[in-house]
Every structure is written in C-alpha cells, then in structure tokens.
Amino acid sequence: MARLKSVWVYHVDAGSCNGCDIEVLDVLTPYYDLERLGIKVVPNPRHADVLFITGPLTRQTRIAIRKAYEAMPPKPRIVVAVGTCASSGGIFYNSYALYNTSPQRGRDRLRSGGPEMIVPIDMYIPGCPPSPEEILYGVAQLLGIKEKKMKGEYWVALPPEEKPKAENEVEFRIPDRPIPLRYWLTLREELRRVVGYYDRDAVLDDFIALVGKAFEDENPREKLHDLVTGYFLKEKDSRIKVAMRFLENEFWRLYDEYTSLGESMRRKYPVTAGV
Amino acid sequence: MAEAVSYTEKLKKWDRFEAEKFSKKAPVTTPYPFIDIEKPPEYRGIPHINPEKCIGCGACVNACPPDALIMEWDKEHGIKRLTYNAARCIRCARCIEVCPTGAMEPTTRFEIATDNKEDLVEVVEHKLAYCEECGEYLDFTERQIEYVKAILPKEIFEMYALDERIGLTQEAKMRKTVEKLRETEGIPVSAFMLVGEVKDKKGGEK
C-alpha cells in the first residue's frame, strides 16, 4: 500500500463553489502543514496515488473526473471526497446541472450523489466546507494515524408511559421547568430574534431560574424585577442584558394574557360542549 | 440577588491545546493529527438528535435546506422515521433553531470523516398514534399528542372536548361534530350529510 510511503495527491474540482478548494489550500499552509505527513500535491494525475475531489459533479466535469481517475496509476487509486457536495451532492443535489443517476434522485437513506456516481470513493470528508482539522483527520485516518470515530445510530423513540426494553429504545421525557410549557415555548421563540439560537437556551434557563425564585416570594412582580436587576448589574455582555429585560416584559405580558384566557374564552364562546 | 451568576462567567472557555501542552511558546505548526484537540464551543459541528426529547413533528425536515433530514412514513406498521445524514448536512443550524422541544442539539464534533457512509446516518423511529374508531394510523405520533396536552391550557381542552377527540382521525372528528350539533342545537341536517354515511354510500356505489 501507499500508506507506508509518501502519498502524492492530485486535486480536482468537480464544479465546487471554491469553498472546499480554499480549505484544501489552507491545509497546505504552515500552520496545518499537510506536507509533514509526506503528502505532496502534484500537478498530474499520472503521478498521483490519491485523488482529492471537491464539488457535486456537474455534467460538464463528469468526463474530466473520469479521465483523471483513469489516468492515475492502477495500484492504490484512492479517492477522497472533500466536502459535503463531494460526499452526497450537498445542497445542489437535485440541481438540473448535476450528474446524478441514483434511482431516488438523492433522497434515499445514504443520500447518494456527487462523484460516487462515477468513481468509487474510499474516504468521505463531509463539511460545508470542512475545516482544515476535518481534512487533516480524514487524511490521518487514511494513513492510519487516527481511528474512525463516527458510528451509525438507530433509536426507537417510545411513546409516553412505555419503558425501554432493548438498548436502543428511549423513553419520552419533557424536562421539568418552573414555568408552564407554553410560556417556555413562546419565550424561546421570541428570544430567538433577540439573541439568536446559540445563546438562547442558556439565557432562557437563567431567566426561568429567576422566575422560579420570584414566585416563592409574596410579590413576584417586584421580586422578579429585583432579581433581573441584580443579574443586569453583574452581566457584562450588553446583548444578554437586553435579552433579560425583554424576557421580563414578555413574561408578564404572557402571564396576564394566559391568566385571563379562561374568562375571555367564556365571554367569547358562551356555548361550548365539544364543538 | 447575590447568588445570581452572570451568563458571561458561566460560558465555557475554550482551552487551546497549545497553552497546556507547551509552557513557553507553541510551535508554528499544529501537532493535531498526533494529539486530540477540541473545537471552540461556538463551532458548528454536526447536530445530534436527542431521542429522549424528539417528538417527530418534522419541523426540522421542513427547515432543512439540503434535505439532510428526511421523514419516512410507514402507515401500515404505524411508524414514522426521521433520518439524518451528516453526509448531506451543511451545518446551517436551521434545525436547531426551529426545533420546538430542543431535541436537536448542537455539537462541536468535527472528526466525522469515514470510509463508509452508513456511519453518518442517524435514525429516530417514532410510533404513530392509532385511531380506534376508524382502525387506522393518524398522521402524528403519540409523543406529539402528549406534547400538545402539556402545552394547551385547560380551558381550551374543556372547550373543544379535546380529551376524547385528540386521538381521532379528521373524518371521525367531523362526524362527531355533526352528531353533536344535531343533538345540542337541533339543526335539521339531512342524514346523507353526515360524513360517515357519505363514505358508506360511496363504498356502495363502487
């Protein structure tokens, strides 16, 4: 195998957006330095042991990829798909410009698409684009330095009030929170517009803890205001400050709305009884 | 007030590997493939489905731009499968944004290169709810019903008598409504307008 010797790589673009190409270039810079692993990018597929393919395989590049693959020496002939597009067709998988002959047009379980339509692929490096570490990991795995860490998972989500019997069965659990679920859902959705998805859950958990503490007091409205102010003074991130004030106002608005809900419903629809 | 810890203090700090590994000065080139490293906590790795919280509503399937998440239906066996494939995923985190239960969890996993695409597939299998009146499976899962029960206030449950009706198909619900209306308000609806009987009539004609 070529693994013991230094591996020569030929990099070919199958219609990629250049994101993955730039990351492959990045791997060759002094910080990541792929060449210390004995890897060299060569300008000719006839010298290459490994073919790096980026891109979702457009119809225009199909013949070029095929030719490059056939020009490689027959012995190792390893193909590495760099990027999501090369692994499965990526976000372009059902585009008119792509060459995709999979029977379900790329919607099957393995999401077939990309260069695997015409050449066998030995290493998939998904990522859009894969960061230099991801490419390094893929190459290291090819050389036998690192081991494979991913494993397919199959979970059976049990209906509520059923206990798991097999190993992959998981029972249903709604996390316990001091406020009702509908408050949590509305606040969470509103908070997405204020701080975004990344900080959202942590900020909301902090706020819920404060609410739980405030409702132990006699006057929850003032107590919550005090608590939020205390949080406000300690916090350095102004985004989080704004979010906490926003949450406080939003929470009391919801609270008033939901506590008067039954009354207003009865006024609006006097005859009910399951219609 | 005093025990409140600010959010910034609680944020997970990212220890770059150079700092602990080399006391004086880190080398120019990363020693990465020969050591283990961690990505920063904001790094968007592949998302992970938490099967404990997932209710199978399919919000993530609607939001996913490259169809890395697909819902498969098997109405005969009453099963709905949520399939995630990291080979198609572009890490846009839209699924994390829209998930109503927080079952889609962001991770900083980056070591996902593999030689077999089967390793990248993650499947969560859900059981569909069953309507005993019609003898067929509904479009939604039992977990979804449980979640709706937890969300809706009691007044709305009473108003629409949802306890009995939530596990029925659309047809059975319509039939029940018509029957109830005839009973309570005495609307003179002809018998052929009842949904169940229309269905029987059609069957007879065919």
Interface residues (C-beta under 8 A of the other chain):
Chain A: P30 Y31 Y32 D33 R36 L37 T84 S87 S88 G89 G90 I91 Y93 G106 R107 R109 L110 R111 D122 M123 Y124 I125 P126 G127 C128 P130 S131 E133 E134 L136 Y137 G138 V139 A140 Q141 I145 K146 K148 K149 M150 K151 G152 E153 Y154 W155 V156 A157 L158 P159 P160 V170 E171 F172 R173 I174 P175 L181 R182 L185 R192 Y197 Y198 D199 D201 A202 V203 D206 L210 D226 L227 T229 G230 Y231 K234 E235 K236 D237 I240 Y258 L261 G262 M265 R266 Y269 V271 T272 A273 G274 V275
Chain B: M1 A2 A4 V5 S6 Y7 T8 K10 V28 T29 T30 Y32 P33 F34 I37 K39 E42 Y43 I46 I49 P51 E52 K53 C54 I55 G56 P65 P66 D67 A68 I70 T83 N85 A86 A87 R88 C89 I90 R91 A93 I96 E97 P100 T101 G102 P106 F110 E111 I112 A113 T114 D115 K117 E118 D119 L120 V121 E122 V123 V124 E125 H126 K127 T141 E142 R143 E146 Y147 A150 I151 L152 P153 K154 E155 I156 E158 M159 Y160 A161 E164 R165 K176 T177 K180 L181 T184
